[in-house]
Amino acid sequence: MPRWQRNPEPEVPAWFWRAVDTPSREACVLVDECDIVYRSWGDASKPPILLVHGMMAHSRWWDFVAPQLTDDWFVTAIDLGGMGDSDFRHDYSGDTFASEIKSVCDAAGLDERVVLVAHSFGGAMSIKAVNRYPDRFAALVLVDSGLRAPDEGEPERPSLRGSGAYPDRASAEARFRVQPPQEVRAPYTARYIASQSLMPVDGGWAWKFDDDLLGARSGLALAAGEVSSLHLPVALLYGEDSSHCSARTVEYMRELIPGTFLARGIADAQHHVFLDQPEAFVCTLRETLAGLTSS
């Protein structure tokens, strides 16, 4: 039993234990001289999904989501460069992240039916991938990710910085916080992610992301033209209480996207939708995928 489960808490539902105990298959692909790690669940003959995480996150954020989709889908999750178990780079760009997404699809055998399901920053990078490789993907599901309207302004964001090393795992896990800050409404999801987000370093334990990622980056901003160029079916799943993806953001995305666009709000959820409401998120995602791929 993993260390974090030794004192199981009564509010953790049984389905969660079953999901995170489901084994995945790990592999990597070389992209611009860096190993990019990915994990897969399920039957490779089924239609494919690629899950793309947010900034400073990694593929293990999807451990309790991916196994619940395998009845109908072959599910793969990427560690973008500089995050998770993928190699760190000297610099990071939107073009490179787009190339990583496409390269993992190729290496994992995900054919042109592949649907990208992408949270936050991963959504912006997925939009860039679709623009760069327009015939490679079948549909896009954005999870609390979009372009805010010019008249809306940006929400207040904390400055992001690395935290250095912690002397032991327990003190590091106790300091785990999501960004933008919020109280996660299903706290067992955050505790699990904290337990999967550390790596040993000289002097203790550090989070699995490159501190230089916060400064050595270019071309990551999303432009309106990139959104209006999306000619594949698009869905947006968002937290109804999210400060990141407001009602005006949803309206603006609807104005920009020329083709099929589905928008579904999830009640009692903020920006980290699938941490707040994991069961509602999976149910909504299943319904959305069925609607997108049948349209």
Residue pairs with C-beta under 8 A, 6 or more apart in sequence:
2 195
3 169
3 195
4 173
4 191
4 192
4 195
5 17
8 17
9 188
11 188
12 188
13 279
15 68
15 279
16 64
16 188
16 189
16 192
16 278
18 67
19 63
19 64
19 65
19 66
19 67
19 68
20 63
20 64
20 192
22 41
22 63
22 66
22 67
24 39
24 40
24 41
24 63
24 66
24 77
25 39
25 40
25 41
26 37
26 38
26 39
26 85
27 37
27 38
27 39
27 40
27 107
27 108
28 35
28 36
28 37
28 38
28 86
29 35
29 36
29 38
29 103
29 104
29 106
29 107
30 36
31 81
31 96
31 99
31 100
31 103
32 89
32 96
32 99
34 81
34 86
34 87
34 88
34 89
35 86
35 87
36 78
36 79
36 80
36 81
36 86
36 87
36 100
36 103
36 104
37 59
37 78
37 79
37 84
37 85
37 86
38 59
38 76
38 77
38 78
38 79
38 104
38 107
38 108
39 59
39 66
39 76
39 77
40 74
40 75
40 76
40 77
40 108
41 66
41 67
41 69
41 70
41 74
41 75
41 76
42 67
42 69
42 70
42 73
42 74
42 75
43 70
43 74
44 74
44 109
45 74
46 70
46 72
46 73
46 74
47 72
47 73
47 74
47 113
47 114
47 115
47 293
48 73
48 74
48 75
48 76
48 105
48 108
48 109
48 110
48 111
48 113
48 114
48 115
49 69
49 73
49 74
49 75
49 76
49 114
49 115
49 116
49 117
49 289
50 76
50 77
50 78
50 101
50 104
50 105
50 108
50 110
50 114
50 115
50 116
50 117
51 59
51 62
51 65
51 66
51 75
51 76
51 77
51 78
51 117
51 118
52 77
52 78
52 80
52 101
52 116
52 117
52 118
52 119
52 122
52 123
52 125
52 126
53 59
53 61
53 62
53 77
53 78
53 79
53 80
53 83
53 84
53 119
53 122
54 61
54 119
54 120
54 121
54 122
54 145
55 83
55 120
55 121
55 122
55 160
55 179
55 213
56 83
56 160
56 179
56 207
56 209
56 213
57 83
57 84
57 119
57 122
57 193
58 79
58 80
58 83
58 84
58 85
58 196
58 197
58 208
58 209
59 77
59 78
59 79
59 84
60 84
60 193
60 196
60 197
61 119
61 193
62 75
62 77
63 192
63 196
64 189
64 192
64 278
65 274
65 278
65 281
65 282
65 285
66 75
66 77
67 75
68 282
69 75
69 282
69 285
69 286
69 289
72 286
72 289
73 289
74 110
76 104
76 105
76 108
76 110
78 100
78 101
78 104
79 85
79 86
80 86
80 97
80 100
80 101
80 122
80 125
81 87
81 88
81 89
81 92
81 96
81 97
81 100
82 88
82 89
82 92
82 209
82 210
82 212
82 213
83 208
83 209
83 210
83 213
84 208
84 209
85 208
86 100
88 210
88 212
88 213
89 96
89 210
89 216
90 216
91 216
91 217
91 218
92 213
92 216
92 217
92 218
92 220
93 217
93 218
93 219
93 220
94 124
94 125
94 128
94 218
94 219
94 220
94 221
95 128
95 132
95 219
97 125
97 128
97 129
97 220
98 125
98 128
98 129
98 131
98 132
98 133
99 129
99 132
101 116
101 125
101 126
101 129
102 129
102 132
102 133
102 136
104 110
105 114
105 136
105 137
112 135
112 136
112 137
112 138
113 138
113 293
114 136
114 137
114 138
115 137
115 138
115 139
115 140
115 141
115 289
115 292
115 293
116 126
116 129
116 130
116 137
116 139
116 140
116 141
117 141
117 143
117 285
117 289
118 125
118 126
118 140
118 141
118 142
118 143
118 145
119 143
119 144
119 145
119 272
119 273
119 274
120 143
120 144
120 145
120 244
120 271
121 145
121 220
122 145
123 142
123 143
123 144
123 145
123 146
124 145
124 220
124 222
125 220
126 140
126 142
127 140
127 142
127 222
127 226
127 227
127 230
128 222
128 226
129 136
129 137
130 136
130 137
130 140
130 230
130 232
131 226
131 229
131 230
134 229
134 231
134 232
137 232
138 232
138 233
138 293
139 232
139 233
139 234
139 235
139 289
139 292
139 293
140 230
140 232
140 233
140 234
140 235
141 234
141 235
141 236
141 237
141 285
141 288
141 289
141 292
142 234
142 235
142 236
142 237
142 253
143 237
143 238
143 273
143 274
143 281
144 237
144 238
144 239
144 242
144 244
144 245
144 271
144 272
144 273
145 236
145 245
146 227
146 236
146 238
146 245
146 249
146 250
146 252
146 253
147 222
147 224
147 227
147 249
147 252
147 253
147 256
148 154
148 246
148 248
148 249
148 252
149 248
149 249
149 251
149 252
151 248
152 246
152 248
152 249
152 252
155 180
155 243
155 244
157 179
157 180
158 179
158 180
158 181
160 179
160 214
161 211
161 214
162 206
162 207
162 209
162 211
162 214
163 175
163 206
163 207
164 206
165 201
165 202
165 203
165 204
165 205
165 206
166 172
166 175
166 204
166 205
166 206
167 203
167 204
167 205
168 204
168 205
169 198
169 205
172 194
172 198
172 204
172 205
172 206
172 207
173 191
173 194
173 195
173 198
176 190
176 191
176 193
176 194
176 197
178 184
178 190
178 271
178 272
178 275
180 243
180 244
180 271
182 270
182 271
182 272
182 276
184 190
184 272
184 275
184 276
185 268
185 269
185 270
185 275
185 276
185 277
186 275
186 276
186 277
186 278
189 274
189 275
189 278
190 275
193 275
197 207
197 208
198 205
198 206
198 207
198 208
199 205
199 206
199 207
199 208
224 256
227 253
227 256
227 257
228 256
228 257
228 258
230 257
230 258
230 259
231 258
231 259
232 259
233 259
233 260
233 261
233 262
233 292
233 293
233 295
234 253
234 257
234 259
234 260
234 261
234 262
235 261
235 262
235 263
235 264
235 288
235 291
235 292
236 245
236 250
236 253
236 261
236 262
236 263
236 264
237 264
237 265
237 266
237 273
237 281
237 284
237 285
237 288
238 245
238 249
238 250
238 263
238 264
238 265
238 266
238 273
239 245
239 265
239 266
239 269
239 270
239 271
239 272
239 273
239 276
239 277
240 265
240 266
240 267
240 268
240 269
241 268
241 269
241 270
242 269
242 270
242 271
242 273
243 270
243 271
244 271
245 271
250 263
250 265
253 261
253 263
254 261
254 263
260 292
260 295
262 288
262 291
262 292
264 284
264 287
264 288
266 273
266 276
266 277
266 280
266 281
266 284
267 277
267 280
268 276
268 277
269 276
269 277
269 280
269 281
270 276
273 281
274 281
274 282
